[in-house]
Amino acid sequence: MNLLILQDQLRVGGTERQSLFLARFFLDRGHTVRLLVFSPGGELADEPARLGIPFDCLQRRARGLPLWAPGLMRAVAESGAAVVLCMGRTANCYAGFVQRRFPDKAVIGTLRTGKVLFPLHHWSMGIVRGVLANSNWWARRMSDRGVPPDRVHVVHNSVLLQRDEAEAAAARAEARAEHGVPADACLFLNVATFRRGKRHMDLLRIMRDARVVHPALPWRLWLVGDGPERRRCQRWAAENGLGTRVRFFGFSSDPLPFYSAADVAVSTSLEDSLPNFLIEAQTMGLPVVAFDCRGAVECCDPGASGFIHPPGDFTGFRDECLRLARDPAARRRAGEAAVPFARRRFAPAPQAEAIEAFLQGHAESAAGGPADGPRNFPSKRS
């Protein structure tokens, strides 16, 4: 199979990491693969070279124009690819145009975001030959929008973190000692880009209320990530007396020490389709507390490895955190349930093999001739 993967930019998000993982996996399986990004730069910009992935960029220097794709159609033609896999929101906005320009190719769109779809992204899903979704939530959503169920194929994210028990224990002791986390303190962790949809302010308000309700209970909250909302959150935490409870660590290319040190993963995000953070946390033995947004409930075994609350249920979320902070045995039981669940549900090889079979099937179908005419569905925002 000759495969071209389109990706917006190699930022630090889960979609970018999944693109790199799939490219390397398919190369190892003997396929011809090329990764094509629209805009240069990003925290993962050096990864293709490190991983030995053939790589091109449409924009020769960063111009702050993420939707600009100069020479895209020429690059697709020159790649000789039978399958074009579109990853990222911008790439999916172009997916329909690529499919119409190259009807003999199998262009595959993806639904991985928890954000509102761009109109062009939504339109493209009705044009491409097939759609890969990373959650059943998206499959149901597309069915509600009139997309035939057989056009949307669900494959969950691959978990790309691996836990070594001895290394995790050593990293836990070192990190907690370095940052002065008491032995009896429950350490809550959130790893996410600081933008409004991630709702860091909601999380801070919940934890402030937790301190008010139970001021003597020892807990800490670590926030790992960067973004436009970080400074506002830092100011709010300081103004509301959380300076000794909450630490902001900024972006980290290696979140393993933070996972190792933590006891519970928490997420108030309302924009993730299938949060990689929650999947990774469970692989590292952390139970999760999250709002029931998009595919969040698919990330865990509800009531066993994760505790999911309706969006906006701040009291329920707070009380769940307090319960886990008070009960180390409950945390341990949930963490022990999390590891086998995450490793079984999100094992990398089976997920990648499922995607490989889906793409190969469409490659063979494309070899038989152009796709049928446009399969537009109602233009409603998702």
Secondary structure, 3 states (H helix, E strand, C coil): CEEEEEECCCCCCHHHHHHHHHHHHHHHCCCEEEEEECCCCCCCCCHHHHHCCCEEECCCCCCCCCCCCCCHHHHHHHHCCCEEEEECHHHHHHHHHHHHHCCCCEEEEEECECCCCCHHHHHHHCCCCEEEECCHHHHHHHHHCCCCHHHEEECCCCCCCCCCHHHHHHHHHHHHHHCCCCCCCEEEEEECCCCHHHCHHHHHHHHHHHHHHCCCCCEEEEEEECCCCHHHHHHHHHHCCCCCCEEEEECCCCCHHHHHHCCEEEECCCCECCCHHHHHHHHCCCCEEEECCCCHHHHCCECCCEEEECCCCHHHHHHHHHHHHHCHHHHHHHHHHHHHHHHHHCCHHHHHHHHHHHHHHHHHHHHCCCCCCCCCCCCCCC
